[in-house]
Amino acid sequence: MNCTEAGARVETPPKAELAEPKPLEPEFQRGEGPWEAPLPPDAAAPAKNRDARNWIPVRSLGPRHRERIRAHLIALDERSRYLRFGYAAQDAQIALYVDTLDFENDEVFGIFNRRLELIAMAHLAHRRADAARGRDAAAEFGVSVLPKARRRGFGRRLFEHAMLHTRNRGVQTIFIHALSENLPMLKIARNAGATIERYGSESEAHLKLPPETFASHIDEIVGDHAAEFDYRLKRHAHAVEKLFKRSEKTSNGDG
């Protein structure tokens, strides 16, 4: 919605001058988007309104999602697996990793498209404080995004979610251990204010987080509820679509 100055008169163009609505972008027509096609940027709209229009829901994952997680990681190409795990992980190694995910102590969350395909996911592994080593509690962040879903800000959105989740658990340090050639991941960390140290072929990014607040907890609660509602809507729409296709197939005499 365009913003106008208070008291300004808005002229309505004649019907003949109204432009035809533009079709959705191809990827959203295919059902690949996480929510809906983002509206074009409006220079007159406040920044917070533009952010709301491009909101990306992030949903927590649990043990019942192991198969979806496995399918997501196996769908990664060889290069993506190399950057995510630090080596070209084979299917068997990925399966072992998924089987050993600790949902009790760690946090796993992801982004689903309209077909309920897990197109991006992150693993936040909590590391306890070690007084003997002079090491504070911290959380390690790892992320993967399917090649077809890249360049849409999903990795950045998952990192923002991880930062909020981490600080609300009383942990004030989040870090990333990545290959130095994983420039997109290191860029996300750098843009968030992290300090990056390079050790040859590997790098570590450390980010100090502010203390938790009442507002930060409210932000997390609202975000979690909205993401759950979004997922339920997608699941219902997906079920209706499958039922419609089945009915159409039957009416055509194919069933």
VMD Tcl script that draws the C-alpha trace (Angstrom):
set ca {
  {0.00 0.00 0.00}
  {1.39 3.37 -0.98}
  {1.74 5.94 1.77}
  {0.46 9.46 1.17}
  {0.89 12.62 3.20}
  {-1.84 13.46 5.70}
  {-4.64 15.40 4.05}
  {-3.34 14.80 0.54}
  {-5.94 14.13 -2.10}
  {-5.61 10.84 -3.98}
  {-6.81 10.89 -7.57}
  {-8.34 7.66 -8.85}
  {-7.43 7.03 -12.52}
  {-10.17 6.13 -14.96}
  {-10.78 2.42 -15.38}
  {-9.34 2.48 -18.86}
  {-6.02 3.64 -17.49}
  {-5.68 0.92 -14.87}
  {-2.81 -1.44 -15.65}
  {-3.40 -5.16 -15.94}
  {-2.19 -7.06 -12.85}
  {1.20 -8.63 -13.37}
  {1.46 -12.45 -13.09}
  {3.37 -14.02 -10.25}
  {7.03 -14.79 -10.68}
  {7.67 -18.27 -12.18}
  {9.10 -19.75 -8.97}
  {5.96 -18.83 -7.03}
  {3.71 -20.22 -9.73}
  {5.54 -23.51 -9.25}
  {4.88 -23.35 -5.53}
  {8.53 -22.92 -4.55}
  {8.09 -19.80 -2.41}
  {8.04 -20.05 1.39}
  {5.01 -17.78 1.80}
  {3.86 -15.70 -1.14}
  {5.42 -13.62 -3.88}
  {7.02 -10.55 -2.32}
  {5.53 -7.28 -3.42}
  {7.73 -4.87 -5.36}
  {9.67 -2.40 -3.18}
  {7.84 0.84 -2.50}
  {10.11 3.77 -1.76}
  {7.26 5.58 -0.02}
  {6.56 2.73 2.41}
  {8.30 2.64 5.80}
  {11.14 0.12 6.10}
  {9.32 -1.93 8.71}
  {6.38 -2.37 6.33}
  {8.68 -3.56 3.55}
  {10.25 -6.09 5.96}
  {6.82 -7.40 6.95}
  {5.92 -8.01 3.32}
  {9.03 -10.15 2.83}
  {8.63 -12.09 6.09}
  {10.01 -15.63 5.93}
  {8.56 -18.13 8.43}
  {11.04 -20.37 10.26}
  {9.66 -23.51 11.91}
  {11.28 -25.63 14.61}
  {11.94 -29.25 13.67}
  {11.84 -32.33 15.86}
  {12.50 -36.08 15.75}
  {9.43 -36.66 13.56}
  {11.07 -34.54 10.85}
  {14.14 -36.76 10.45}
  {13.00 -38.07 7.06}
  {12.39 -34.55 5.76}
  {15.80 -33.46 7.03}
  {17.46 -36.47 5.43}
  {15.70 -35.79 2.12}
  {16.78 -32.15 2.23}
  {20.45 -32.92 2.84}
  {20.61 -35.74 0.30}
  {19.11 -33.34 -2.28}
  {22.21 -31.13 -1.93}
  {24.69 -31.36 -4.77}
  {28.32 -32.37 -4.22}
  {29.58 -28.79 -3.87}
  {26.86 -27.90 -1.36}
  {27.63 -30.96 0.74}
  {31.31 -30.04 0.74}
  {30.60 -26.52 2.00}
  {28.06 -27.68 4.59}
  {30.06 -30.49 6.16}
  {33.61 -29.57 5.21}
  {33.91 -32.68 3.04}
  {31.95 -34.29 0.20}
  {29.57 -36.22 2.46}
  {28.08 -39.39 0.97}
  {24.46 -40.44 1.47}
  {25.39 -42.92 4.22}
  {27.33 -40.25 6.11}
  {24.41 -37.84 5.85}
  {22.04 -40.52 7.12}
  {24.30 -41.11 10.13}
  {24.43 -37.37 10.83}
  {20.62 -37.14 10.76}
  {20.22 -40.18 13.00}
  {22.49 -38.62 15.65}
  {20.84 -35.19 15.75}
  {20.24 -34.26 19.39}
  {16.83 -32.58 19.45}
  {16.86 -32.44 23.26}
  {19.90 -30.17 23.63}
  {20.25 -28.62 20.17}
  {17.87 -26.68 17.97}
  {17.01 -27.60 14.39}
  {14.77 -25.36 12.33}
  {13.90 -24.82 8.70}
  {11.93 -23.15 5.95}
  {9.25 -24.98 3.95}
  {7.89 -24.06 0.55}
  {4.24 -24.41 -0.48}
  {4.75 -28.05 -1.35}
  {5.98 -28.70 2.20}
  {9.47 -29.35 0.91}
  {12.23 -28.41 3.34}
  {14.23 -26.00 1.18}
  {16.50 -24.56 3.89}
  {17.50 -25.75 7.35}
  {19.88 -24.89 10.16}
  {21.39 -26.77 13.09}
  {22.22 -24.83 16.24}
  {24.45 -26.97 18.47}
  {24.84 -25.72 22.03}
  {28.26 -25.93 23.65}
  {28.36 -25.83 27.43}
  {30.66 -23.56 29.39}
  {34.02 -25.05 30.38}
  {35.62 -23.16 33.27}
  {38.79 -25.26 33.11}
  {39.40 -24.07 29.56}
  {38.11 -20.58 30.23}
  {35.37 -21.13 27.70}
  {31.90 -19.61 27.95}
  {28.73 -21.26 26.75}
  {28.19 -20.82 23.02}
  {26.13 -22.11 20.12}
  {27.50 -23.30 16.76}
  {25.47 -22.51 13.67}
  {25.37 -24.62 10.51}
  {23.07 -24.08 7.53}
  {22.15 -25.56 4.16}
  {19.92 -24.23 1.37}
  {18.87 -26.16 -1.71}
  {20.51 -24.78 -4.89}
  {17.13 -23.88 -6.42}
  {16.24 -21.79 -3.35}
  {19.40 -19.70 -3.13}
  {19.73 -15.91 -3.35}
  {16.43 -15.32 -1.55}
  {17.81 -14.48 1.88}
  {16.97 -17.84 3.49}
  {20.44 -18.32 5.00}
  {20.38 -14.83 6.50}
  {16.87 -15.37 7.86}
  {17.89 -18.64 9.54}
  {20.90 -16.93 11.10}
  {18.67 -14.15 12.48}
  {16.39 -16.78 13.97}
  {19.39 -18.55 15.49}
  {20.67 -15.32 17.06}
  {17.30 -14.65 18.69}
  {16.96 -18.23 19.91}
  {20.50 -18.22 21.33}
  {20.25 -14.97 23.29}
  {16.88 -16.02 24.74}
  {18.62 -19.09 26.24}
  {21.07 -16.88 28.10}
  {23.92 -17.66 25.70}
  {25.71 -14.60 24.40}
  {28.04 -16.09 21.79}
  {27.17 -17.71 18.48}
  {29.89 -18.98 16.18}
  {30.35 -20.54 12.77}
  {33.09 -22.93 11.76}
  {33.29 -22.96 7.97}
  {35.62 -23.44 5.06}
  {37.30 -20.18 4.11}
  {35.93 -20.59 0.59}
  {32.36 -20.60 1.91}
  {32.04 -16.89 1.19}
  {28.21 -16.64 1.35}
  {28.15 -18.05 4.88}
  {30.99 -15.84 6.08}
  {29.33 -12.83 4.48}
  {26.14 -13.46 6.47}
  {28.16 -13.59 9.68}
  {30.18 -10.49 8.80}
  {27.06 -8.48 7.95}
  {25.65 -9.41 11.35}
  {28.75 -7.94 13.04}
  {30.73 -11.12 13.65}
  {34.51 -11.19 13.99}
  {36.07 -13.60 11.51}
  {39.41 -15.33 11.99}
  {40.95 -17.35 9.20}
  {43.15 -20.41 9.77}
  {44.23 -21.39 6.28}
  {41.48 -23.36 4.58}
  {39.11 -22.92 7.54}
  {37.60 -19.89 9.24}
  {35.68 -19.14 12.43}
  {33.18 -16.35 12.92}
  {32.27 -15.27 16.47}
  {29.40 -12.95 17.29}
  {28.62 -11.52 20.73}
  {24.90 -11.22 21.32}
  {23.07 -8.74 23.55}
  {21.39 -10.05 26.73}
  {17.87 -11.42 26.50}
  {15.00 -9.02 27.14}
  {11.25 -9.26 27.57}
  {10.87 -7.91 24.02}
  {13.22 -10.54 22.56}
  {11.16 -13.32 24.14}
  {7.94 -11.82 22.77}
  {9.54 -11.64 19.33}
  {10.40 -15.33 19.48}
  {6.95 -16.38 20.70}
  {5.15 -14.37 18.04}
  {7.50 -15.65 15.32}
  {7.06 -19.29 16.38}
  {3.25 -19.02 16.46}
  {3.16 -17.29 13.07}
  {5.44 -19.93 11.53}
  {3.25 -22.73 12.92}
  {0.12 -21.07 11.53}
  {1.85 -20.65 8.16}
  {2.79 -24.35 8.11}
  {-0.79 -25.41 8.89}
  {-2.08 -23.26 6.05}
  {0.40 -24.82 3.63}
  {-0.47 -28.33 4.81}
  {-4.19 -27.66 4.33}
  {-3.64 -26.14 0.88}
  {-1.43 -29.07 -0.08}
  {-4.08 -31.58 1.02}
  {-6.79 -29.74 -0.92}
  {-4.59 -29.65 -4.03}
  {-3.95 -33.41 -3.82}
  {-7.67 -34.09 -3.37}
  {-8.53 -31.88 -6.35}
  {-5.99 -33.64 -8.58}
  {-7.28 -37.06 -7.50}
  {-10.86 -36.01 -8.23}
  {-9.88 -34.57 -11.60}
  {-8.05 -37.77 -12.51}
  {-11.07 -39.86 -11.56}
  {-13.48 -37.69 -13.58}
  {-11.24 -38.09 -16.62}
  {-11.52 -41.84 -16.34}
  {-7.92 -42.40 -15.32}
  {-8.67 -43.76 -11.89}
}
mol new
graphics top color blue
foreach p $ca { graphics top sphere $p radius 0.5 }
foreach p [lrange $ca 0 end-1] q [lrange $ca 1 end] { graphics top cylinder $p $q radius 0.2 }
display resetview
